[in-house]
Amino acid sequence: MRFIYTLLFFISLQATNAQNQFIPDDVPYKTALENAKTQGKPLFVMLYADWCPHCNQMKKEVFSDPAVMDFLKKHYVCSWKNIEKEEGIALRDKYNTKSLPTFLFIDPNNETLLYALKGESKKEDFLTEANYALNPKMQLPYLEKQFLADPSDVNKFFTYLNTLKKGKDRTDLSIPTHTYLNTQSDAQLVSETNWRVIANGVTDIKSREFQYVLNHQKEFAVVASQNRIDRKIENIVSELLRPYVDNLDTVNYYKQREVAKSIRLQKTDSLVFKFDLTLAERTEKWQFYKKVTLENTEKLVWNDASFLKDIGQTYLKHIADAESLKKSIFWVKHSIELNDSYDGNLLLARLYNKIKDKKSALKYAKDAKVICTEMTWSTKDVDALLAELNSK
């Protein structure tokens, strides 16, 4: 009897979960488009992927709510497309979608994008935005038309930009941003308002506006702050290089790397250095990794104890020649001068062991054990190394 009750409980629980789990209705896109035309409604499309946690959370917390679905079905014809399937791929490319989930509100008569949202949101916030998308004066075509009628009007620019960025990535903001900034002289760029425009919408390192910021940092620091300018410079370099690192596109990375290096500031050189190492590790280009670290470690990350140890760990695993390993020992020694640590001493012991310097390896292994014992941590790793060293 107890078994039967338990079984019934789990069946009930699964039924409840099934009721609470939204399952997209995979109506063909063209069918949904035709239905929207016939019914005189906009088309709502969710672009998602099964592996996307934010997509799954929206399905679970937002679209499983009857009130949300009632609103959508009343005002829209809905379509749900997985970006890893044929129609989803086509829609992702057509609307230049780079974030998941993305929600598209489309005019079915010409497939113009009326409104777009990206990312996870609460039910109330999503319903508010879906309601805004029904208002012609809050839709992208109307706001774009108002802005282009007078592209020097910063209020109309920001109204359009703020709506656009709800569903688009920063690179998509570049065209209207430069349309507005082209109405401003170089001298006019240095204002609090125009700094906001540059900070929000300029993504091109070679652009007139960004180059002007680089060459007039003191003037911009008066209307913003040096810290905000530094962040903008770092962000624009990251936005330039990160996609190539993420896609392991070494050819284009090396081309754009030179553009980033042309800024000639230590903070951007440090950022490029870290991207170099990330790409080298992910593509297993250890000779390039060694070349970059030998040239720049002491110049760019000399006071970063953690980063110095990370480089030392990579040398321990992937670099074989003794002279380079000795250089990595020099860096890791400096890291424990900055911050004496168990892992730093253990790493030094292992590096010395790799170049067959048993005496130095024993010294740092013993230092590591002292720290480990004082902190009451497990001494398993250092004991194994000491046993190996003492057996030689």
N, C-alpha and C positions, 0 to 999 in steps of 0.2 A: 504493500500500500504506500509506504514511504517513497519507494522508487517511482510509483505512478504520479504522486504529487510533485516530485522533483521534475519529472519529465514534462508534466503539464505546465509547471512554472517556466521552464526554459522555452517551451513552445509559445507560451503567452508573451514572454520577453522578446522572442524573435519577431513575433507578430507586431508588437509595439514598435520595435526598432524599424521594421519594414514600413510601418505607417509613417514614421518620422523621417524616413530617408527619401529624399526627393530623387526621382529617377527621370532624367531628361527624355522627352518624347522626340525621337529622331525623325522628325518629318523632313523630307527633302527640302533644301533651301528654296528651290524654284517653286515648289508647291506652296510653301509658306509665303513667298513673295506674291504669288498670284492670289492667294487668299487675302493677303493684306490689301491688295489693289481692289479686289471685289468688295471687301468690307469697309473700305475707306479708312483704314487704320494704319498707323506707322508699324513697321516691323521691329520687333525686339529680338536681338541675337545675343546669347551668352557664348563666348569663346572660352573653352576650358580644356584641361588635360586631367586624366585620371590620377596622375602622380602629384598634382598641384594641391597642397594642403589648404590654401586660401580658397580655391575653387570648391573643394569638398566641404569646407566650413560654410561657405555661402549656400550650398545645396542643403546642408543639414540645418542651419540656423535661420535662413531667410526664405528659401524657396519651398521648404517643407511647411511653411506657415500658410494656411488657407487664405488669410486676409491678403497676403502678398500676391498669391496666384490669382485670386479673384480680381484684384486691381489690374494685374497685367493682362488677364484674359478679357477684361472689360474694355481696356483702352488700346491694346496691342494685339497683333498676331505674333506668337512667340516661336522661336527656333533656338535649339541648343546644339552647338557644334564643337566636337572634339578636334583640336588643332592637329592631332596626329592622324586624322582621317581625311579623305580626299576633299570633301566640301569645307571642312574646317581649315585645311591648309590654304585653300583658295581664298577664303574670307580673311584669314590672317594676313595673307600677302596683299590682298586688294585694299585693306584698310590699314596696312602697315602697323600691325599689332605686335608689340614687343613685351607686353606685360600680361600676366594672368592672375585672376580672371579679367577679361575685358567684356564690357557690356555695350553693344552698339544699338543705337536707335536710328532707324533708317527710313527714309522716304521711299516707299516701294515703287513709285512711278519712275524715278530716275536713279535709284539706289544712292542718293546723296546722304551723307552722314549728317543727321540732325543734331546728335548729342552723343557723347561717349563717356563712359566711366571705367575706371580700372581699380583693381584691388578689392580687398575684403572690406565690408562695411556692416554696420548694424542695420536691423530691419527698418527702423524708423528713418535712418539716414538714406537708405536705399529708396524707400518710398517717396521721400521728399525729392530726391533727384529724378526719379522716374516721373514724378508729377511736373517738375521743371521742364523735362524733355517734351512735354505736351504743349508748352507755351511757345508760340511762334517767336515772340520777342526775346526768348531766352535760348533759342536754338542757334547753332553755329552759323548757318548761312545768313541769317538776319544780322547777327553780331558782326560777322565778317564784312557784310555790305555796309553797315554803319561805320565801321572802322575805316574801310577803304575810301569812303566818301570824304574823309578828312583824316589822313594817316598821321597828321601832326597832333591830333587830339589824344593826349595821353590817357584821359579817362576812358574813352572808347577803346583805346588799345588794351588797357588793363581789364576792362570788362570782357573783351574777346579772349584775351590771353588766359585769364583765370578760368573761363569756361573750357577753353581748349585743353588746358593742362589737367583737367579732371580725368580725361581719358587718353591723353597722349603723353609720350615720353618727351624729355627736354629737347631732344634734337628736332622734334616736330614744331617747337615753338620758335625756331630760328627765323623762319621766313617772315612772319608778321613782326617779329622783333626788329629785324633789319629794315623792314619797310618803314616802321616808325622812326628808327634811328637815322635813316637816310634824310629825314626832315630836320635833323639837328646838326648844327655846326660842331666842330671839334670843341670849341669853347663852351658850348651849351651842354656837352656831355657831362661836364663836371658839375653835377647838381645831385641833390639827394634823390629826386624823382628818377633821373636818368641812371643813377647808380642802381636803383631797384630794377629798372628795365634791363640793364646789362647783367646784373646778378641773376635774374630769373630766366633770361632768354638767349643770351649770347653763348654759343657753344663752339665757335670756330676760332681757333688760336690765331689764324692769319687775318681775321677780320680787322677792319679799321678800328672798331671800338675797343676790342681787346688789346690791340697793340697800343692804343692811346692810353689805356689803363696802365699797361706795363711801363710806359715811358713817363707817366704823370702820377705815380703812386702817392706822392706826398699831397698833391692837390685832392685826390680822391679820398685820402685818409681823413681830410678835414670834414667831408660831407658824409663819410661812412666811418670806417676805422681801419687801421692797418690790419687788424686781425681778420676782418671781413674780406679785405682785399686778398690777403694770403689764402684764405679759404677758397675764394673764387679761382685763384690761380691754380691751386692744387686740384680743385674739382674739374677744371677745364682740361687739365692734363689727364686726370683719371678717366674722364668721359672720352677722351681721344684714344687712350691706349687699352683700357679694360676690355672692350669688345674683341680686340684682336687676341688678347691673352686668353679670354674665355673660349674663343673659337680655335685657339692654337694656330692662328694665321700668322706664321712667322714672317712671310714675305712682306705683307702689308704692315706688320708691327714694326719691322726694322725701318721701313720708309717713314712711318709716322713718328717713330722714336726720334728721328733727326729733327722733325718739326718741334717736338716737345723740348729737345735739348737746346734748340735755338733760343729759348727763353733766357738761358744762361743765369739762372738763379740757383743757389744751393738747395733751396727747398724743393724745386722741381727736379733738380739732378738727383736728389735723394729718392724722390718718388719714382723716377725712371729707373733708378738702380733697383728698387724693390720689385718693380714690374719685370725688369730683366731677369731677376733671380727666379721669380715665380714662373715665368715662361720657360726658362732653362730647366727648372725642376720638372715641370709638367711634360716637357718634350724630351727630357733626359739628355740635354745637350751639356754634358759636364765640362767639356773644354771651354765652352762659352761661359759657363758658370764660373769656372776658375779664372778666366781672363777678366771678367767683370769684377770679381771680388778682389783679385790681386791689384787691380788698378784703383779701386774706389772705396774699399772698406774703411781704411783709416781716414779718408777724406770725408766720407758721408755718414757713417754710422758708428764712429769711434766712441761715442759716449752712450751708446745703446747696448747695455750689457746683455739683454735678452737676445737681441738680433745677432750680436757677436757669437753667442752660444749656438744659435740656430745655424749660422754659417759653419761653425766648427763641427756640428753634428753632420752636416751634409758632406764636409770633407772626410769625416771619419767613414761614412758609408760609401762614398763614390770617388774619392780622389786617391790616387795611388802613389804619386811620386813624392819622395821624401822631402824635397825642398819646399814644395807647396804645403805639405803637412806641417812642416816647421813654422811656416808663416801662419797657419791656422792656430797653432799652439800659441804663438805670440798674441793673436787676437783674443783667444780664450783666457789667457793669463791676464790680459787687460780687463776682461769682463769680471774676473773675480777681484781685481783691484777696485773696480767700481762697486761690486756687490758680491762679497764672498758667499759662495753657495755650495751646497752638496752636489747639485748636478754639474756645476762648473768644474769642481775638483775631480769628480768622477769622469767627466768628459776629457779633461787634461790627462788623466791616468790612461784612458783608452787610446788617446792620440799618441802619447809617448810609447805605449805598448805597440802600436801599429808601426812606429819607426824603430822598434826594437831597442828602446832606451829603458831597460828594466828598472834601473835605479830611480829615475825620475817618475816612472809609472808607479812604483811602490810608494814614493813620497806622497804623491797626490791622491792615491787610493787610500792611504792611511789618513790623510787630512779629510777626505770625504767621509770615512767611517767615523771620525771624531764628531763631525757635524751631525751625521745621521744618528749617532748614539745620543748626543745631547738633545736632539729634537724628538727622540723616542720613535723614530721611523724604522721601518723594516730595513735591515742591513743585507738583505738577500743578494742584491745586485753587486754591491761592493765586496761582499764576502766571496762571491763567485770569481770576481776579478782578482782578488788577493790570492785565492787558492790557485788560480791559473798562473799568476806571476811567481808564486813561491815554488811551483812545481818545475819551473824552468831551470 
